[in-house]
Amino acid sequence: MTRWELEYLLLFGPPENKLELIDGKTPCAFPFVDRVQADAHFTEWARTLSRWQGVADPPARWVDNTSVKQFGGFTLTQHRRPIRLEVPSEISAYHWAHGCFFDRSLWPGQPQGFESGFESPHEHSRIKLNLWSLFRDAAEAGVEGYGIGGVDISLTERNALQPDFFFYLGSKEQHLIGGQYFHGRPLLVMEVLSPFSRAIDRGPRKEIYRRAGVPQLWLIEPLTRTVELYQLSGGDYRLTETATIGQTLKVPDLGPLELPVDAIFQTGEDRPQSGVVQDERSGWAIQSDLIVGLQHLILLGHAERRREIWNNQSPCFLPFGSADEARHRLDRFIFEAARWEDQPPVAPVSIEPELDIATVGRFHFSRHGHIVQMNVDVEGQMYRSLLDLTANRGAWDWGDCLSA
């Protein structure tokens, strides 16, 4: 029997990546093919929640044909097959996380002259929609393949990503898991750069695509209205073209298909203006006496809800208002991770100025100035199995409980 640890439920359990807050709680759900597996996981996850929250593991209550356990603000419910976890969330942390990823002053890697200021997530979404529309028109004109964005690709056995847009040659069905999720190497990947993702897309994501052998990587920069086309050559990406407004880019390996840059950036929004560099951050993003538990980093630390796996680790990021606040939050995260893993807490180790690291079992923490990052050990191959399980309708048998 495959054993899924509790972190899989929190990382990949928000239904359809809908990170909602309902009566102060975020729901997560996990499917199972039979009740024996579900019961075993309900028991094990209850033990983990008991340790993590520092409370006793209570007897289950029978409510509306479901088995329910309460751990402080957490509610764990066993339905006929799926398990549902309601996770308490601090509302101010929830609001902060929904805006911080598009604030350039919070993230490294911004273009010169654009070091601060906000960008519109709506423009980012419209650019992705434009890409989908352009490739849809190409398919209707006879280009054979399938393009989409914002959904999971089980890229390799160690990596699962959610590109802004990707395109597979041939029919869609030959690249699907359970008829719903994608696997394998696409012909091309397109990433629309954002304040959070600029350093990521040019760094670890680019390296993952390179090592997986993705032939083309397109980086789309809304700030300068430019598109960079990288092609894999000799195992490395080589920048072969850069285009801007008024120009057209031919798509390699797709015959006559050409993309007008104007059409990519046709969003109805003005070009973002350059920003003034702000002084070093010195405030607190979230009221200092509020506890921001580990669940906030796990659930909220994903820009655009992209819950990815990089080399068998799932990365989570949250910026805070200052380095002091980040140190304070990191101490809390480490404390809770130690209880989760049933290990003694550890103190962060300073590697260099403004860089601290700590490892607690499967949780690997680092603090870069005001940013806290956590990489959680997971298995990309197990995630591929989870996608197949998620596509199985029978694994979502909720029983007679209509409220689920």
RAGI-V803180 format. One record per residue. RES is the residue in one letter. PHI is phi in whole degrees, 0 to 359 (none if undefined). PSI is psi in whole degrees, -180 to 180 (none if undefined). D_FIRST is the distance of its C-alpha to the first C-alpha in whole Angstrom. Layout:
res->RES phi->PHI psi->PSI d_first->D_FIRST
res->RES phi->PHI psi->PSI d_first->D_FIRST
This chain:
res->M phi->none psi->129 d_first->0
res->T phi->294 psi->134 d_first->4
res->R phi->251 psi->117 d_first->6
res->W phi->260 psi->122 d_first->9
res->E phi->284 psi->165 d_first->13
res->L phi->300 psi->-30 d_first->16
res->E phi->298 psi->-29 d_first->18
res->Y phi->295 psi->-37 d_first->16
res->L phi->296 psi->-44 d_first->17
res->L phi->285 psi->-39 d_first->20
res->L phi->289 psi->-42 d_first->21
res->F phi->241 psi->9 d_first->19
res->G phi->268 psi->-16 d_first->19
res->P phi->300 psi->119 d_first->23
res->P phi->303 psi->125 d_first->23
res->E phi->53 psi->30 d_first->25
res->N phi->58 psi->25 d_first->26
res->K phi->278 psi->99 d_first->28
res->L phi->274 psi->82 d_first->29
res->E phi->261 psi->160 d_first->31
res->L phi->235 psi->109 d_first->33
res->I phi->240 psi->114 d_first->33
res->D phi->52 psi->42 d_first->35
res->G phi->80 psi->9 d_first->34
res->K phi->226 psi->147 d_first->30
res->T phi->256 psi->123 d_first->28
res->P phi->278 psi->140 d_first->25
res->C phi->231 psi->149 d_first->22
res->A phi->217 psi->150 d_first->19
res->F phi->221 psi->132 d_first->15
res->P phi->267 psi->157 d_first->14
res->F phi->218 psi->149 d_first->11
res->V phi->279 psi->-21 d_first->11
res->D phi->210 psi->164 d_first->11
res->R phi->287 psi->-28 d_first->12
res->V phi->299 psi->-48 d_first->10
res->Q phi->296 psi->-42 d_first->7
res->A phi->298 psi->-45 d_first->11
res->D phi->298 psi->-41 d_first->12
res->A phi->296 psi->-40 d_first->10
res->H phi->287 psi->-36 d_first->11
res->F phi->300 psi->-43 d_first->14
res->T phi->295 psi->-46 d_first->15
res->E phi->290 psi->-42 d_first->13
res->W phi->293 psi->-33 d_first->15
res->A phi->296 psi->-40 d_first->18
res->R phi->297 psi->-43 d_first->19
res->T phi->295 psi->-44 d_first->19
res->L phi->298 psi->-38 d_first->21
res->S phi->299 psi->-47 d_first->23
res->R phi->295 psi->-49 d_first->24
res->W phi->302 psi->-44 d_first->24
res->Q phi->269 psi->-4 d_first->27
res->G phi->67 psi->37 d_first->28
res->V phi->230 psi->166 d_first->28
res->A phi->289 psi->151 d_first->27
res->D phi->278 psi->107 d_first->24
res->P phi->279 psi->161 d_first->26
res->P phi->297 psi->148 d_first->25
res->A phi->287 psi->146 d_first->23
res->R phi->256 psi->146 d_first->26
res->W phi->261 psi->112 d_first->26
res->V phi->228 psi->119 d_first->28
res->D phi->50 psi->49 d_first->28
res->N phi->65 psi->25 d_first->25
res->T phi->229 psi->156 d_first->23
res->S phi->258 psi->126 d_first->22
res->V phi->234 psi->136 d_first->23
res->K phi->230 psi->144 d_first->24
res->Q phi->244 psi->132 d_first->26
res->F phi->230 psi->88 d_first->26
res->G phi->63 psi->-123 d_first->30
res->G phi->275 psi->-4 d_first->30
res->F phi->272 psi->139 d_first->26
res->T phi->236 psi->121 d_first->25
res->L phi->251 psi->124 d_first->21
res->T phi->233 psi->128 d_first->21
res->Q phi->261 psi->112 d_first->18
res->H phi->270 psi->-166 d_first->19
res->R phi->302 psi->-44 d_first->18
res->R phi->230 psi->-51 d_first->15
res->P phi->292 psi->156 d_first->16
res->I phi->246 psi->136 d_first->17
res->R phi->242 psi->135 d_first->20
res->L phi->237 psi->126 d_first->21
res->E phi->259 psi->121 d_first->25
res->V phi->251 psi->122 d_first->26
res->P phi->292 psi->142 d_first->30
res->S phi->226 psi->137 d_first->32
res->E phi->284 psi->123 d_first->35
res->I phi->299 psi->-36 d_first->38
res->S phi->291 psi->-34 d_first->40
res->A phi->292 psi->-39 d_first->37
res->Y phi->299 psi->-47 d_first->35
res->H phi->294 psi->-41 d_first->39
res->W phi->300 psi->-46 d_first->39
res->A phi->295 psi->-29 d_first->36
res->H phi->282 psi->-12 d_first->37
res->G phi->246 psi->-21 d_first->40
res->C phi->289 psi->-25 d_first->40
res->F phi->288 psi->-14 d_first->38
res->F phi->248 psi->17 d_first->42
res->D phi->261 psi->110 d_first->44
res->R phi->297 psi->-29 d_first->45
res->S phi->292 psi->-14 d_first->47
res->L phi->267 psi->-11 d_first->43
res->W phi->231 psi->145 d_first->42
res->P phi->283 psi->169 d_first->43
res->G phi->86 psi->15 d_first->44
res->Q phi->281 psi->148 d_first->46
res->P phi->298 psi->151 d_first->49
res->Q phi->301 psi->133 d_first->52
res->G phi->91 psi->-8 d_first->54
res->F phi->235 psi->35 d_first->51
res->E phi->287 psi->-14 d_first->50
res->S phi->219 psi->173 d_first->50
res->G phi->106 psi->162 d_first->50
res->F phi->258 psi->152 d_first->47
res->E phi->243 psi->161 d_first->46
res->S phi->268 psi->120 d_first->45
res->P phi->296 psi->-24 d_first->41
res->H phi->292 psi->-38 d_first->43
res->E phi->296 psi->-42 d_first->45
res->H phi->303 psi->-45 d_first->42
res->S phi->294 psi->-38 d_first->40
res->R phi->292 psi->-36 d_first->43
res->I phi->297 psi->-43 d_first->43
res->K phi->298 psi->-40 d_first->40
res->L phi->295 psi->-38 d_first->41
res->N phi->297 psi->-41 d_first->44
res->L phi->298 psi->-45 d_first->42
res->W phi->300 psi->-42 d_first->40
res->S phi->294 psi->-42 d_first->43
res->L phi->297 psi->-43 d_first->45
res->F phi->285 psi->-29 d_first->42
res->R phi->295 psi->-44 d_first->42
res->D phi->298 psi->-38 d_first->45
res->A phi->294 psi->-39 d_first->45
res->A phi->295 psi->-39 d_first->42
res->E phi->293 psi->-24 d_first->45
res->A phi->273 psi->0 d_first->48
res->G phi->115 psi->-1 d_first->46
res->V phi->286 psi->123 d_first->43
res->E phi->272 psi->119 d_first->40
res->G phi->159 psi->-177 d_first->37
res->Y phi->218 psi->128 d_first->35
res->G phi->235 psi->143 d_first->35
res->I phi->198 psi->173 d_first->34
res->G phi->212 psi->166 d_first->33
res->G phi->75 psi->15 d_first->31
res->V phi->233 psi->165 d_first->28
res->D phi->285 psi->143 d_first->25
res->I phi->240 psi->123 d_first->25
res->S phi->278 psi->89 d_first->22
res->L phi->288 psi->-48 d_first->24
res->T phi->220 psi->-176 d_first->23
res->E phi->290 psi->-14 d_first->19
res->R phi->244 psi->-5 d_first->21
res->N phi->222 psi->134 d_first->23
res->A phi->226 psi->123 d_first->23
res->L phi->232 psi->168 d_first->26
res->Q phi->229 psi->78 d_first->28
res->P phi->297 psi->157 d_first->31
res->D phi->295 psi->-35 d_first->34
res->F phi->203 psi->146 d_first->35
res->F phi->211 psi->161 d_first->34
res->F phi->220 psi->128 d_first->35
res->Y phi->252 psi->141 d_first->33
res->L phi->284 psi->153 d_first->36
res->G phi->82 psi->-166 d_first->35
res->S phi->282 psi->152 d_first->33
res->K phi->298 psi->-39 d_first->31
res->E phi->300 psi->-32 d_first->28
res->Q phi->286 psi->-7 d_first->28
res->H phi->246 psi->10 d_first->27
res->L phi->258 psi->150 d_first->24
res->I phi->254 psi->120 d_first->20
res->G phi->60 psi->23 d_first->20
res->G phi->74 psi->6 d_first->24
res->Q phi->230 psi->-37 d_first->24
res->Y phi->244 psi->156 d_first->23
res->F phi->259 psi->152 d_first->24
res->H phi->216 psi->156 d_first->23
res->G phi->91 psi->-179 d_first->25
res->R phi->268 psi->120 d_first->29
res->P phi->283 psi->167 d_first->32
res->L phi->293 psi->-41 d_first->35
res->L phi->214 psi->155 d_first->36
res->V phi->232 psi->138 d_first->35
res->M phi->239 psi->130 d_first->37
res->E phi->241 psi->128 d_first->37
res->V phi->267 psi->115 d_first->40
res->L phi->291 psi->141 d_first->41
res->S phi->224 psi->170 d_first->41
res->P phi->308 psi->-47 d_first->42
res->F phi->292 psi->-41 d_first->38
res->S phi->271 psi->-9 d_first->37
res->R phi->303 psi->-51 d_first->40
res->A phi->291 psi->-33 d_first->39
res->I phi->291 psi->-47 d_first->36
res->D phi->294 psi->-30 d_first->36
res->R phi->270 psi->-6 d_first->39
res->G phi->244 psi->-104 d_first->37
res->P phi->297 psi->-39 d_first->33
res->R phi->295 psi->-44 d_first->32
res->K phi->301 psi->-41 d_first->35
res->E phi->293 psi->-38 d_first->34
res->I phi->295 psi->-45 d_first->30
res->Y phi->298 psi->-40 d_first->32
res->R phi->297 psi->-49 d_first->34
res->R phi->293 psi->-28 d_first->31
res->A phi->281 psi->-11 d_first->29
res->G phi->82 psi->27 d_first->33
res->V phi->293 psi->119 d_first->33
res->P phi->297 psi->-35 d_first->37
res->Q phi->229 psi->137 d_first->39
res->L phi->233 psi->123 d_first->38
res->W phi->251 psi->126 d_first->41
res->L phi->251 psi->121 d_first->41
res->I phi->249 psi->120 d_first->43
res->E phi->251 psi->104 d_first->45
res->P phi->296 psi->-30 d_first->47
res->L phi->296 psi->-40 d_first->49
res->T phi->252 psi->1 d_first->51
res->R phi->55 psi->49 d_first->50
res->T phi->235 psi->155 d_first->49
res->V phi->233 psi->127 d_first->47
res->E phi->252 psi->130 d_first->46
res->L phi->250 psi->118 d_first->44
res->Y phi->252 psi->136 d_first->43
res->Q phi->239 psi->141 d_first->42
res->L phi->285 psi->126 d_first->40
res->S phi->215 psi->119 d_first->42
res->G phi->62 psi->28 d_first->42
res->G phi->87 psi->0 d_first->38
res->D phi->232 psi->154 d_first->40
res->Y phi->278 psi->134 d_first->41
res->R phi->238 psi->128 d_first->45
res->L phi->289 psi->112 d_first->46
res->T phi->259 psi->-27 d_first->48
res->E phi->208 psi->148 d_first->49
res->T phi->227 psi->127 d_first->50
res->A phi->229 psi->156 d_first->52
res->T phi->222 psi->-170 d_first->53
res->I phi->307 psi->136 d_first->55
res->G phi->91 psi->-6 d_first->57
res->Q phi->246 psi->168 d_first->55
res->T phi->230 psi->141 d_first->53
res->L phi->248 psi->128 d_first->50
res->K phi->279 psi->136 d_first->49
res->V phi->271 psi->114 d_first->45
res->P phi->301 psi->144 d_first->45
res->D phi->71 psi->9 d_first->43
res->L phi->235 psi->40 d_first->44
res->G phi->56 psi->-124 d_first->47
res->P phi->276 psi->2 d_first->50
res->L phi->294 psi->126 d_first->47
res->E phi->230 psi->144 d_first->49
res->L phi->246 psi->114 d_first->48
res->P phi->287 psi->126 d_first->51
res->V phi->299 psi->-36 d_first->50
res->D phi->304 psi->-40 d_first->52
res->A phi->290 psi->-30 d_first->50
res->I phi->294 psi->-40 d_first->47
res->F phi->261 psi->16 d_first->49
res->Q phi->280 psi->89 d_first->50
res->T phi->241 psi->-10 d_first->49
res->G phi->81 psi->5 d_first->52
res->E phi->246 psi->149 d_first->52
res->D phi->290 psi->154 d_first->54
res->R phi->297 psi->134 d_first->53
res->P phi->302 psi->140 d_first->52
res->Q phi->275 psi->154 d_first->55
res->S phi->295 psi->150 d_first->55
res->G phi->247 psi->156 d_first->54
res->V phi->277 psi->134 d_first->56
res->V phi->295 psi->128 d_first->54
res->Q phi->276 psi->158 d_first->53
res->D phi->293 psi->168 d_first->54
res->E phi->305 psi->136 d_first->51
res->R phi->291 psi->137 d_first->49
res->S phi->226 psi->0 d_first->50
res->G phi->260 psi->-169 d_first->49
res->W phi->242 psi->131 d_first->45
res->A phi->284 psi->-34 d_first->43
res->I phi->235 psi->138 d_first->42
res->Q phi->313 psi->131 d_first->44
res->S phi->297 psi->-27 d_first->44
res->D phi->271 psi->2 d_first->43
res->L phi->271 psi->134 d_first->40
res->I phi->278 psi->121 d_first->37
res->V phi->256 psi->99 d_first->34
res->G phi->285 psi->170 d_first->31
res->L phi->301 psi->-30 d_first->28
res->Q phi->298 psi->-28 d_first->27
res->H phi->292 psi->-41 d_first->30
res->L phi->293 psi->-39 d_first->29
res->I phi->290 psi->-45 d_first->26
res->L phi->277 psi->-39 d_first->27
res->L phi->264 psi->-13 d_first->30
res->G phi->275 psi->41 d_first->30
res->H phi->223 psi->107 d_first->30
res->A phi->301 psi->133 d_first->33
res->E phi->55 psi->24 d_first->33
res->R phi->60 psi->32 d_first->29
res->R phi->275 psi->94 d_first->28
res->R phi->268 psi->93 d_first->25
res->E phi->254 psi->169 d_first->24
res->I phi->233 psi->120 d_first->22
res->W phi->246 psi->112 d_first->25
res->N phi->51 psi->52 d_first->24
res->N phi->63 psi->29 d_first->20
res->Q phi->221 psi->140 d_first->22
res->S phi->260 psi->116 d_first->23
res->P phi->275 psi->141 d_first->26
res->C phi->230 psi->137 d_first->28
res->F phi->227 psi->141 d_first->32
res->L phi->215 psi->129 d_first->34
res->P phi->270 psi->155 d_first->38
res->F phi->234 psi->-180 d_first->40
res->G phi->286 psi->-16 d_first->44
res->S phi->195 psi->167 d_first->45
res->A phi->296 psi->-35 d_first->44
res->D phi->297 psi->-43 d_first->44
res->E phi->294 psi->-40 d_first->42
res->A phi->298 psi->-41 d_first->39
res->R phi->299 psi->-44 d_first->40
res->H phi->298 psi->-47 d_first->40
res->R phi->293 psi->-39 d_first->37
res->L phi->300 psi->-42 d_first->35
res->D phi->302 psi->-41 d_first->35
res->R phi->293 psi->-44 d_first->34
res->F phi->300 psi->-43 d_first->31
res->I phi->295 psi->-42 d_first->30
res->F phi->302 psi->-47 d_first->31
res->E phi->290 psi->-37 d_first->28
res->A phi->297 psi->-37 d_first->26
res->A phi->295 psi->-41 d_first->27
res->R phi->294 psi->-42 d_first->26
res->W phi->303 psi->-47 d_first->23
res->E phi->274 psi->-1 d_first->22
res->D phi->57 psi->47 d_first->24
res->Q phi->232 psi->158 d_first->26
res->P phi->291 psi->144 d_first->30
res->P phi->295 psi->154 d_first->31
res->V phi->239 psi->159 d_first->33
res->A phi->265 psi->140 d_first->36
res->P phi->300 psi->145 d_first->36
res->V phi->256 psi->129 d_first->38
res->S phi->277 psi->119 d_first->41
res->I phi->270 psi->-40 d_first->41
res->E phi->202 psi->172 d_first->44
res->P phi->306 psi->127 d_first->46
res->E phi->68 psi->22 d_first->43
res->L phi->227 psi->112 d_first->40
res->D phi->242 psi->148 d_first->38
res->I phi->224 psi->157 d_first->34
res->A phi->198 psi->146 d_first->32
res->T phi->232 psi->131 d_first->28
res->V phi->230 psi->101 d_first->26
res->G phi->58 psi->-120 d_first->23
res->R phi->276 psi->-1 d_first->21
res->F phi->254 psi->123 d_first->24
res->H phi->241 psi->115 d_first->27
res->F phi->253 psi->150 d_first->30
res->S phi->211 psi->150 d_first->34
res->R phi->236 psi->119 d_first->37
res->H phi->250 psi->95 d_first->39
res->G phi->63 psi->-117 d_first->42
res->H phi->267 psi->6 d_first->41
res->I phi->251 psi->131 d_first->38
res->V phi->253 psi->131 d_first->35
res->Q phi->239 psi->143 d_first->32
res->M phi->226 psi->127 d_first->28
res->N phi->254 psi->125 d_first->26
res->V phi->255 psi->129 d_first->22
res->D phi->293 psi->119 d_first->20
res->V phi->221 psi->172 d_first->17
res->E phi->244 psi->123 d_first->16
res->G phi->300 psi->-33 d_first->17
res->Q phi->291 psi->-38 d_first->15
res->M phi->293 psi->-34 d_first->12
res->Y phi->296 psi->-38 d_first->15
res->R phi->300 psi->-40 d_first->16
res->S phi->295 psi->-36 d_first->12
res->L phi->295 psi->-39 d_first->13
res->L phi->298 psi->-41 d_first->17
res->D phi->295 psi->-40 d_first->15
res->L phi->293 psi->-41 d_first->13
res->T phi->297 psi->-33 d_first->16
res->A phi->283 psi->-7 d_first->19
res->N phi->274 psi->110 d_first->17
res->R phi->299 psi->-35 d_first->19
res->G phi->296 psi->-24 d_first->17
res->A phi->286 psi->-9 d_first->15
res->W phi->251 psi->38 d_first->18
res->D phi->279 psi->101 d_first->19
res->W phi->278 psi->-9 d_first->21
res->G phi->80 psi->-143 d_first->23
res->D phi->266 psi->2 d_first->26
res->C phi->274 psi->105 d_first->27
res->L phi->287 psi->-24 d_first->29
res->S phi->287 psi->-14 d_first->29
res->A phi->286 psi->none d_first->26
